[in-house]
Amino acid sequence: LLEDPTGGVFATLDTQTALATGTDAGFIQELRAGPHAGHAALRLPTGAARPLDFGIRHYAGEVTYSAASFVEKNQDPMPEAVAALLGKSTNPLVAGLFAGALDDGAGAAAAHARNAARRSVSLKFRKSLAALMGTVQDTSAHF
């Protein structure tokens, strides 16, 4: 429901974020029409009182979310000037992370900023979650 790349909540949010005309209402509309619309864990209230609300039944119970500002908050662009400034940091770790922004001047910084603009918050979260789950699966948990 959450991670499905073809219609999960995160993929649907990324789709709306990538659209120039993407909106929070469009996100909810896509959830209603998407492949998981009838999923037992997904709650999509039908009242007009809170049209941007949706719920997800997690293992500990149902949680209601408001999609207000979801699309805006999912965007995570880094301005070119910020990448260039971080590349000039006196902290070696920070400077190393953003060294590509200084390699060939404005062209590299602009490319770095464009790549950063394509990465949404939910995409970063999914990658982080996948790495964490990989670590968990590689360990021997003892309860």
Disulfide bonds with the S-S distance in Angstrom:
none
